[in-house]
Amino acid sequence: MKIPGRQATAEAVQDFVDHLRLTDNVRALQELQEEIAEAVGKLSNRLQALETAFPERLATHKAETQLEAIRQAQDVVYKVQGGMNERMETLAVRMSLYERSRSPASNQPTDATGGGRLDYDATPVD
């Protein structure tokens, strides 16, 4: 039977220490989970007490909160809609320019001298 060397013993001790740390961390997490559950229960009880004590006041606050949420959602929708409109306009302009570039030369817009056709950035191209 071979006696383990120092390296093997050190690795075994390190594994044992890691296992103990892991066990301690799990216990700490379980304790924190229990504390969180207790806190949530207390908050729920307080909320129920407030709902029964001040139903009209709570209804007013709920309505104000919902109204504010609707306003914020409306702002987001308007911003998204504005961005979409800009993109659609840009796409329409690009499509128009693309169609013009694909049509016969007689339909092409020309520069002020009547020479070459206009490029996308309105600079004459020959």
DSSP file (Angstrom, degrees, kcal/mol; ACC not computed):
  #  RESIDUE AA STRUCTURE BP1 BP2  ACC     N-H-->O    O-->H-N    N-H-->O    O-->H-N    TCO  KAPPA ALPHA  PHI   PSI    X-CA   Y-CA   Z-CA
    1    1 A M              0   0    0      0, 0.0     2,-0.4     0, 0.0     0, 0.0   0.000 360.0 360.0 360.0 131.1    0.0    0.0    0.0
    2    2 A K        -     0   0    0      1,-0.0     3,-0.0     3,-0.0     0, 0.0  -0.711 360.0-132.1 -92.1 135.2    1.4    3.3   -1.1
    3    3 A I        -     0   0    0     -2,-0.4    -1,-0.0     1,-0.1     0, 0.0  -0.713  31.9-111.0 -84.7 130.6    1.3    6.3    1.3
    4    4 A P        -     0   0    0      0, 0.0    -1,-0.1     0, 0.0     2,-0.0  -0.295  32.5-123.3 -64.3 146.5   -0.1    9.4   -0.3
    5    5 A G     >  -     0   0    0      1,-0.1     4,-2.2    -3,-0.0     5,-0.2  -0.190  28.9 -95.5 -81.2 177.1    2.4   12.2   -0.9
    6    6 A R  H  > S+     0   0    0      1,-0.2     4,-2.8     2,-0.2     5,-0.2   0.875 122.9  55.2 -61.6 -38.8    2.2   15.8    0.3
    7    7 A Q  H  > S+     0   0    0      2,-0.2     4,-2.3     1,-0.2    -1,-0.2   0.925 109.5  46.1 -62.5 -45.1    0.6   17.0   -3.0
    8    8 A A  H  > S+     0   0    0      2,-0.2     4,-2.2     1,-0.2    -1,-0.2   0.897 113.7  49.1 -65.3 -40.4   -2.2   14.5   -2.8
    9    9 A T  H  X S+     0   0    0     -4,-2.2     4,-2.5     2,-0.2    -2,-0.2   0.912 110.5  50.6 -65.2 -42.2   -2.8   15.3    0.9
   10   10 A A  H  X S+     0   0    0     -4,-2.8     4,-2.5     1,-0.2    -2,-0.2   0.897 110.8  49.4 -62.8 -40.4   -2.9   19.0    0.1
   11   11 A E  H  X S+     0   0    0     -4,-2.3     4,-2.5     2,-0.2    -1,-0.2   0.906 111.1  49.3 -65.4 -40.7   -5.4   18.4   -2.7
   12   12 A A  H  X S+     0   0    0     -4,-2.2     4,-2.2     2,-0.2    -2,-0.2   0.911 112.3  47.7 -64.4 -42.3   -7.6   16.3   -0.4
   13   13 A V  H  X S+     0   0    0     -4,-2.5     4,-2.5     2,-0.2    -2,-0.2   0.910 111.5  50.7 -65.2 -41.5   -7.5   19.0    2.3
   14   14 A Q  H  X S+     0   0    0     -4,-2.5     4,-2.6     2,-0.2    -2,-0.2   0.908 110.0  50.1 -63.4 -41.5   -8.3   21.7   -0.2
   15   15 A D  H  X S+     0   0    0     -4,-2.5     4,-2.3     2,-0.2    -1,-0.2   0.906 111.2  49.3 -60.9 -42.0  -11.3   19.7   -1.5
   16   16 A F  H  X S+     0   0    0     -4,-2.2     4,-2.3     2,-0.2    -2,-0.2   0.917 111.5  48.2 -64.5 -43.4  -12.5   19.3    2.1
   17   17 A V  H  X S+     0   0    0     -4,-2.5     4,-2.5     2,-0.2    -2,-0.2   0.907 111.4  50.6 -63.0 -43.1  -12.2   23.0    2.8
   18   18 A D  H  X S+     0   0    0     -4,-2.6     4,-2.5     1,-0.2    -1,-0.2   0.900 109.5  51.2 -61.4 -40.7  -14.0   23.8   -0.5
   19   19 A H  H  X S+     0   0    0     -4,-2.3     4,-2.4     2,-0.2    -2,-0.2   0.915 109.9  49.1 -63.3 -42.5  -16.8   21.4    0.5
   20   20 A L  H  X S+     0   0    0     -4,-2.3     4,-2.5     2,-0.2    -2,-0.2   0.910 111.2  49.8 -63.8 -41.7  -17.1   23.1    4.0
   21   21 A R  H  X S+     0   0    0     -4,-2.5     4,-2.6     2,-0.2    -2,-0.2   0.920 110.9  49.8 -61.9 -43.2  -17.2   26.6    2.4
   22   22 A L  H  X S+     0   0    0     -4,-2.5     4,-2.4     1,-0.2    -2,-0.2   0.918 110.5  49.6 -62.1 -43.7  -19.9   25.4    0.0
   23   23 A T  H  X S+     0   0    0     -4,-2.4     4,-2.3     1,-0.2    -1,-0.2   0.914 111.2  49.3 -61.9 -43.3  -21.9   23.9    2.8
   24   24 A D  H  X S+     0   0    0     -4,-2.5     4,-2.5     1,-0.2    -2,-0.2   0.908 110.7  50.5 -62.8 -41.9  -21.7   27.2    4.8
   25   25 A N  H  X S+     0   0    0     -4,-2.6     4,-2.5     2,-0.2    -2,-0.2   0.902 109.6  50.3 -63.5 -40.7  -22.8   29.2    1.7
   26   26 A V  H  X S+     0   0    0     -4,-2.4     4,-2.4     2,-0.2    -2,-0.2   0.922 111.2  48.8 -63.8 -43.2  -25.8   26.9    1.2
   27   27 A R  H  X S+     0   0    0     -4,-2.3     4,-2.4     2,-0.2    -2,-0.2   0.923 111.4  49.6 -61.7 -44.0  -26.8   27.3    4.8
   28   28 A A  H  X S+     0   0    0     -4,-2.5     4,-2.4     1,-0.2    -2,-0.2   0.913 111.1  49.6 -62.6 -42.0  -26.4   31.1    4.7
   29   29 A L  H  X S+     0   0    0     -4,-2.5     4,-2.4     1,-0.2    -1,-0.2   0.895 109.9  51.1 -63.7 -39.6  -28.5   31.2    1.5
   30   30 A Q  H  X S+     0   0    0     -4,-2.4     4,-2.1     2,-0.2    -2,-0.2   0.909 110.4  49.0 -64.0 -41.4  -31.2   29.1    3.1
   31   31 A E  H  X S+     0   0    0     -4,-2.4     4,-2.2     2,-0.2    -2,-0.2   0.918 112.2  48.1 -64.2 -42.9  -31.3   31.4    6.1
   32   32 A L  H  X S+     0   0    0     -4,-2.4     4,-2.6     1,-0.2    -2,-0.2   0.881 109.0  54.2 -65.0 -37.2  -31.5   34.5    3.9
   33   33 A Q  H  X S+     0   0    0     -4,-2.4     4,-2.3     2,-0.2    -1,-0.2   0.905 108.6  48.8 -62.6 -41.3  -34.3   32.8    1.9
   34   34 A E  H  X S+     0   0    0     -4,-2.1     4,-2.2     2,-0.2    -2,-0.2   0.907 111.0  50.3 -64.8 -41.3  -36.3   32.2    5.1
   35   35 A E  H  X S+     0   0    0     -4,-2.2     4,-2.5     2,-0.2    -2,-0.2   0.905 110.4  49.6 -63.0 -41.5  -35.7   35.9    6.1
   36   36 A I  H  X S+     0   0    0     -4,-2.6     4,-2.7     2,-0.2     5,-0.2   0.918 109.7  51.4 -63.7 -42.9  -37.0   37.1    2.7
   37   37 A A  H  X S+     0   0    0     -4,-2.3     4,-2.1     1,-0.2    -2,-0.2   0.902 110.9  48.3 -61.5 -40.9  -40.0   34.9    3.0
   38   38 A E  H  X S+     0   0    0     -4,-2.2     4,-2.4     2,-0.2    -1,-0.2   0.914 111.5  49.8 -64.7 -42.7  -40.8   36.3    6.4
   39   39 A A  H  X S+     0   0    0     -4,-2.5     4,-2.5     2,-0.2    -2,-0.2   0.905 110.1  50.1 -63.9 -41.6  -40.3   39.9    5.2
   40   40 A V  H  X S+     0   0    0     -4,-2.7     4,-2.4     1,-0.2    -1,-0.2   0.907 110.2  51.1 -63.6 -40.7  -42.6   39.2    2.2
   41   41 A G  H  X S+     0   0    0     -4,-2.1     4,-2.3    -5,-0.2    -2,-0.2   0.914 110.3  48.8 -61.5 -43.5  -45.3   37.8    4.6
   42   42 A K  H  X S+     0   0    0     -4,-2.4     4,-2.5     2,-0.2    -2,-0.2   0.915 111.5  49.5 -63.3 -43.1  -45.0   40.9    6.8
   43   43 A L  H  X S+     0   0    0     -4,-2.5     4,-2.5     1,-0.2    -1,-0.2   0.899 109.7  51.8 -62.4 -40.1  -45.4   43.2    3.8
   44   44 A S  H  X S+     0   0    0     -4,-2.4     4,-2.3     2,-0.2    -1,-0.2   0.916 110.3  48.6 -62.5 -43.4  -48.4   41.3    2.6
   45   45 A N  H  X S+     0   0    0     -4,-2.3     4,-2.1     2,-0.2    -2,-0.2   0.907 111.9  48.9 -63.5 -41.9  -50.0   41.6    6.0
   46   46 A R  H  X S+     0   0    0     -4,-2.5     4,-2.4     2,-0.2    -2,-0.2   0.900 110.6  50.8 -65.1 -40.0  -49.3   45.3    6.2
   47   47 A L  H  X S+     0   0    0     -4,-2.5     4,-2.4     2,-0.2    -2,-0.2   0.911 109.8  49.7 -64.0 -42.5  -50.7   45.8    2.7
   48   48 A Q  H  X S+     0   0    0     -4,-2.3     4,-1.9     2,-0.2    -1,-0.2   0.895 110.3  51.1 -62.7 -39.1  -53.9   44.0    3.6
   49   49 A A  H  X S+     0   0    0     -4,-2.1     4,-2.2     1,-0.2    -2,-0.2   0.908 111.1  47.8 -64.3 -41.5  -54.2   46.1    6.7
   50   50 A L  H  X S+     0   0    0     -4,-2.4     4,-2.7     1,-0.2    -2,-0.2   0.889 109.3  53.8 -65.8 -38.6  -53.8   49.3    4.6
   51   51 A E  H  < S+     0   0    0     -4,-2.4    -1,-0.2     1,-0.2    -2,-0.2   0.887 113.7  41.6 -64.0 -38.4  -56.4   48.1    2.1
   52   52 A T  H  < S+     0   0    0     -4,-1.9    -1,-0.2    -5,-0.2    -2,-0.2   0.841 118.4  45.6 -78.1 -32.2  -59.0   47.5    4.8
   53   53 A A  H  < S+     0   0    0     -4,-2.2    -2,-0.2     1,-0.2    -3,-0.2   0.875 129.0  20.0 -78.9 -37.7  -58.2   50.7    6.7
   54   54 A F     X  +     0   0    0     -4,-2.7     4,-2.3    -5,-0.2    -1,-0.2  -0.506  67.0 153.8-131.9  64.7  -58.1   53.1    3.7
   55   55 A P  H  > S+     0   0    0      0, 0.0     4,-2.1     0, 0.0     5,-0.1   0.894  77.8  47.5 -65.0 -38.6  -59.9   51.6    0.8
   56   56 A E  H  > S+     0   0    0      2,-0.2     4,-1.8     1,-0.2     5,-0.1   0.893 113.3  47.9 -70.2 -38.2  -60.8   54.9   -0.9
   57   57 A R  H  > S+     0   0    0      2,-0.2     4,-2.2     1,-0.2    -1,-0.2   0.902 112.3  49.4 -67.1 -40.9  -57.3   56.3   -0.5
   58   58 A L  H  X S+     0   0    0     -4,-2.3     4,-2.6     1,-0.2    -2,-0.2   0.887 108.6  52.9 -65.9 -39.5  -55.8   53.1   -1.9
   59   59 A A  H  X S+     0   0    0     -4,-2.1     4,-2.4    -5,-0.2    -1,-0.2   0.896 108.9  50.5 -63.2 -39.3  -58.1   53.2   -4.9
   60   60 A T  H  X S+     0   0    0     -4,-1.8     4,-2.4     2,-0.2    -2,-0.2   0.925 111.6  47.2 -63.6 -44.8  -57.1   56.8   -5.6
   61   61 A H  H  X S+     0   0    0     -4,-2.2     4,-2.5     2,-0.2    -2,-0.2   0.889 111.2  51.4 -65.0 -39.2  -53.4   55.9   -5.5
   62   62 A K  H  X S+     0   0    0     -4,-2.6     4,-2.6     2,-0.2    -1,-0.2   0.927 110.8  48.3 -62.9 -43.4  -54.0   52.9   -7.7
   63   63 A A  H  X S+     0   0    0     -4,-2.4     4,-2.5     2,-0.2    -2,-0.2   0.908 112.2  48.7 -64.5 -41.3  -55.8   55.0  -10.3
   64   64 A E  H  X S+     0   0    0     -4,-2.4     4,-2.3     2,-0.2    -1,-0.2   0.907 112.3  48.8 -63.9 -41.4  -53.0   57.6  -10.2
   65   65 A T  H  X S+     0   0    0     -4,-2.5     4,-2.3     2,-0.2    -2,-0.2   0.910 112.2  48.1 -64.8 -42.6  -50.4   54.9  -10.6
   66   66 A Q  H  X S+     0   0    0     -4,-2.6     4,-2.4     2,-0.2    -2,-0.2   0.907 110.8  51.6 -65.1 -40.7  -52.3   53.3  -13.5
   67   67 A L  H  X S+     0   0    0     -4,-2.5     4,-2.3     1,-0.2    -2,-0.2   0.917 110.6  48.2 -62.2 -43.1  -52.7   56.7  -15.2
   68   68 A E  H  X S+     0   0    0     -4,-2.3     4,-2.4     1,-0.2    -1,-0.2   0.903 110.9  51.0 -63.8 -40.9  -49.0   57.5  -14.9
   69   69 A A  H  X S+     0   0    0     -4,-2.3     4,-2.4     1,-0.2    -1,-0.2   0.897 109.8  50.4 -63.5 -39.8  -48.2   54.0  -16.3
   70   70 A I  H  X S+     0   0    0     -4,-2.4     4,-2.4     2,-0.2    -2,-0.2   0.905 109.8  50.6 -65.0 -40.8  -50.5   54.7  -19.3
   71   71 A R  H  X S+     0   0    0     -4,-2.3     4,-2.4     2,-0.2    -2,-0.2   0.922 111.1  48.0 -62.5 -43.7  -48.9   58.0  -19.9
   72   72 A Q  H  X S+     0   0    0     -4,-2.4     4,-2.1     1,-0.2    -2,-0.2   0.909 112.0  49.1 -64.6 -41.2  -45.4   56.5  -19.9
   73   73 A A  H  X S+     0   0    0     -4,-2.4     4,-2.5     1,-0.2    -1,-0.2   0.896 109.8  52.7 -63.9 -38.7  -46.5   53.7  -22.2
   74   74 A Q  H  X S+     0   0    0     -4,-2.4     4,-2.6     2,-0.2    -2,-0.2   0.910 107.6  51.4 -63.5 -42.2  -48.1   56.3  -24.6
   75   75 A D  H  X S+     0   0    0     -4,-2.4     4,-2.3     2,-0.2    -1,-0.2   0.917 110.3  48.8 -59.8 -43.6  -44.8   58.2  -24.7
   76   76 A V  H  X S+     0   0    0     -4,-2.1     4,-2.6     1,-0.2     5,-0.2   0.924 111.1  50.0 -62.9 -43.7  -43.0   55.0  -25.6
   77   77 A V  H  X S+     0   0    0     -4,-2.5     4,-2.8     1,-0.2    -2,-0.2   0.920 110.4  50.0 -62.2 -43.1  -45.5   54.2  -28.3
   78   78 A Y  H  X S+     0   0    0     -4,-2.6     4,-2.6     2,-0.2    -1,-0.2   0.905 111.6  48.6 -61.9 -41.2  -45.2   57.8  -29.8
   79   79 A K  H  X S+     0   0    0     -4,-2.3     4,-2.2     2,-0.2    -2,-0.2   0.920 113.5  46.0 -65.8 -43.2  -41.4   57.5  -29.8
   80   80 A V  H  X S+     0   0    0     -4,-2.6     4,-2.5     2,-0.2    -2,-0.2   0.916 112.7  50.9 -64.5 -41.9  -41.4   54.2  -31.5
   81   81 A Q  H  X S+     0   0    0     -4,-2.8     4,-2.5    -5,-0.2    -2,-0.2   0.910 109.5  50.3 -62.6 -42.7  -44.0   55.4  -34.0
   82   82 A G  H  X S+     0   0    0     -4,-2.6     4,-2.2     2,-0.2    -1,-0.2   0.913 111.2  48.8 -61.1 -43.4  -41.9   58.4  -34.8
   83   83 A G  H  X S+     0   0    0     -4,-2.2     4,-2.2     1,-0.2    -2,-0.2   0.898 111.2  49.7 -63.8 -40.7  -38.9   56.3  -35.4
   84   84 A M  H  X S+     0   0    0     -4,-2.5     4,-2.6     2,-0.2    -2,-0.2   0.906 109.1  52.2 -65.2 -40.9  -40.8   53.9  -37.6
   85   85 A N  H  X S+     0   0    0     -4,-2.5     4,-2.5     2,-0.2    -2,-0.2   0.916 109.3  49.8 -61.1 -42.8  -42.2   56.9  -39.6
   86   86 A E  H  X S+     0   0    0     -4,-2.2     4,-2.6     1,-0.2    -1,-0.2   0.922 111.9  47.9 -61.2 -43.9  -38.7   58.2  -40.2
   87   87 A R  H  X S+     0   0    0     -4,-2.2     4,-2.6     1,-0.2    -2,-0.2   0.894 111.3  50.2 -65.6 -39.2  -37.5   54.8  -41.3
   88   88 A M  H  X S+     0   0    0     -4,-2.6     4,-2.5     2,-0.2    -1,-0.2   0.903 111.1  49.1 -65.7 -39.9  -40.4   54.4  -43.7
   89   89 A E  H  X S+     0   0    0     -4,-2.5     4,-2.4     2,-0.2    -2,-0.2   0.933 112.3  48.1 -63.3 -45.0  -39.8   57.8  -45.2
   90   90 A T  H  X S+     0   0    0     -4,-2.6     4,-2.5     1,-0.2    -2,-0.2   0.915 112.4  49.0 -61.7 -43.1  -36.1   57.0  -45.6
   91   91 A L  H  X S+     0   0    0     -4,-2.6     4,-2.7     2,-0.2    -1,-0.2   0.899 109.9  51.6 -63.6 -40.8  -37.0   53.6  -47.2
   92   92 A A  H  X S+     0   0    0     -4,-2.5     4,-2.4     2,-0.2    -2,-0.2   0.912 111.2  47.6 -62.9 -41.9  -39.5   55.3  -49.6
   93   93 A V  H  X S+     0   0    0     -4,-2.4     4,-2.5     2,-0.2     5,-0.2   0.926 112.8  48.5 -64.6 -44.1  -36.9   57.8  -50.7
   94   94 A R  H  X S+     0   0    0     -4,-2.5     4,-2.6     1,-0.2    -2,-0.2   0.912 111.7  49.3 -63.3 -41.7  -34.3   55.1  -51.2
   95   95 A M  H  X S+     0   0    0     -4,-2.7     4,-2.9     2,-0.2    -1,-0.2   0.910 110.8  50.5 -63.8 -41.1  -36.8   53.0  -53.2
   96   96 A S  H  X S+     0   0    0     -4,-2.4     4,-2.3     2,-0.2    -2,-0.2   0.930 112.5  46.1 -62.1 -45.5  -37.7   56.0  -55.4
   97   97 A L  H  X S+     0   0    0     -4,-2.5     4,-2.0     2,-0.2    -1,-0.2   0.889 112.9  50.7 -64.4 -38.7  -34.0   56.7  -56.1
   98   98 A Y  H  X S+     0   0    0     -4,-2.6     4,-1.3    -5,-0.2    -2,-0.2   0.925 110.1  49.3 -64.8 -44.2  -33.4   53.1  -56.8
   99   99 A E  H  X S+     0   0    0     -4,-2.9     4,-1.0     1,-0.2     3,-0.3   0.899 110.8  50.5 -62.3 -40.6  -36.4   52.9  -59.2
  100  100 A R  H  < S+     0   0    0     -4,-2.3     3,-0.5     1,-0.2    -1,-0.2   0.884 108.0  52.6 -64.6 -37.7  -35.2   56.0  -61.0
  101  101 A S  H  < S+     0   0    0     -4,-2.0    -1,-0.2     1,-0.2    -2,-0.2   0.773 110.8  48.2 -70.3 -23.5  -31.7   54.5  -61.4
  102  102 A R  H  < S+     0   0    0     -4,-1.3    -1,-0.2    -3,-0.3    -2,-0.2   0.627  97.0  86.9 -89.5 -15.4  -33.2   51.4  -62.9
  103  103 A S  S  < S-     0   0    0     -4,-1.0     5,-0.1    -3,-0.5    -3,-0.0  -0.336  94.9 -73.2 -82.8 167.0  -35.4   53.2  -65.4
  104  104 A P    >   -     0   0    0      0, 0.0     3,-1.5     0, 0.0     4,-0.3  -0.142  45.3-110.2 -57.8 156.1  -34.3   54.4  -68.9
  105  105 A A  G >  S+     0   0    0      1,-0.3     3,-1.1     2,-0.2    -2,-0.1   0.732 112.0  69.4 -62.2 -24.8  -32.0   57.4  -69.2
  106  106 A S  G 3  S+     0   0    0      1,-0.3    -1,-0.3     3,-0.0    -3,-0.0   0.780 100.3  47.8 -67.3 -24.6  -34.7   59.6  -70.7
  107  107 A N  G <  S+     0   0    0     -3,-1.5    -1,-0.3    -7,-0.1    -2,-0.2   0.461  87.5 112.7 -92.8  -1.7  -36.6   59.6  -67.3
  108  108 A Q  S <  S-     0   0    0     -3,-1.1     2,-0.1    -4,-0.3    -7,-0.0  -0.492  71.6-119.4 -74.4 136.3  -33.5   60.4  -65.3
  109  109 A P        -     0   0    0      0, 0.0     9,-1.6     0, 0.0     2,-0.3  -0.470  33.7-152.7 -67.8 147.7  -33.4   63.8  -63.6
  110  110 A T  B     -A  117   0A   0      7,-0.3     7,-0.2     1,-0.1     6,-0.1  -0.742  17.4 -96.1-118.9 168.0  -30.4   65.9  -64.7
  111  111 A D    >   -     0   0    0      5,-2.0     3,-1.9    -2,-0.3    -1,-0.1  -0.153  52.6 -85.9 -74.0 178.7  -28.3   68.6  -63.2
  112  112 A A  T 3  S+     0   0    0      1,-0.3    -1,-0.1     2,-0.1    -2,-0.0   0.751 127.5  55.9 -61.3 -27.0  -29.1   72.3  -63.8
  113  113 A T  T 3  S-     0   0    0      3,-0.1    -1,-0.3     1,-0.0    -2,-0.0   0.578 111.5-118.0 -83.0  -8.8  -27.0   72.4  -67.1
  114  114 A G  S <  S+     0   0    0     -3,-1.9    -2,-0.1     2,-0.2     3,-0.1   0.584  81.8 112.7  83.1   9.0  -29.0   69.5  -68.6
  115  115 A G        +     0   0    0      1,-0.1    11,-0.0     2,-0.0    -3,-0.0   0.812  66.7   7.9 -81.9-106.8  -25.9   67.4  -68.7
  116  116 A G  S    S-     0   0    0      1,-0.1    -5,-2.0    -6,-0.1    10,-0.2  -0.177  79.6 -96.2 -79.3 168.8  -25.5   64.3  -66.5
  117  117 A R  E     -AB 110 125A   0      8,-0.8     8,-2.4    -7,-0.2     2,-0.3  -0.386  43.8-100.5 -79.1 163.2  -28.0   62.6  -64.3
  118  118 A L  E     - B   0 124A   0     -9,-1.6    -1,-0.1     6,-0.2     2,-0.1  -0.644  30.1-140.1 -86.8 140.2  -28.1   63.3  -60.5
  119  119 A D    >   -     0   0    0      4,-1.8     3,-1.9    -2,-0.3    -1,-0.1  -0.282  39.1 -87.3 -83.7 178.5  -26.6   60.9  -58.0
  120  120 A Y  T 3  S+     0   0    0      1,-0.3    -1,-0.1     2,-0.1    -2,-0.0   0.831 130.7  48.5 -58.4 -34.7  -28.3   60.0  -54.7
  121  121 A D  T 3  S-     0   0    0      2,-0.1    -1,-0.3     1,-0.0    -3,-0.0   0.156 121.8-106.2 -95.3  20.8  -26.7   63.0  -53.0
  122  122 A A  S <  S+     0   0    0     -3,-1.9    -2,-0.1     1,-0.2    -4,-0.0   0.749  76.5 134.7  65.8  28.2  -27.8   65.4  -55.8
  123  123 A T        -     0   0    0    -12,-0.1    -4,-1.8     1,-0.0    -1,-0.2  -0.907  63.4-103.9-105.2 137.5  -24.3   65.8  -57.3
  124  124 A P  E     -B  118   0A   0      0, 0.0     2,-0.4     0, 0.0    -6,-0.2  -0.300  37.8-170.9 -61.6 138.3  -24.0   65.5  -61.1
  125  125 A V  E      B  117   0A   0     -8,-2.4    -8,-0.8     1,-0.1   -14,-0.1  -0.999 360.0 360.0-130.6 132.3  -22.5   62.2  -62.3
  126  126 A D              0   0    0     -2,-0.4    -1,-0.1   -10,-0.2    -8,-0.1   0.388 360.0 360.0-108.8 360.0  -21.5   61.6  -65.9
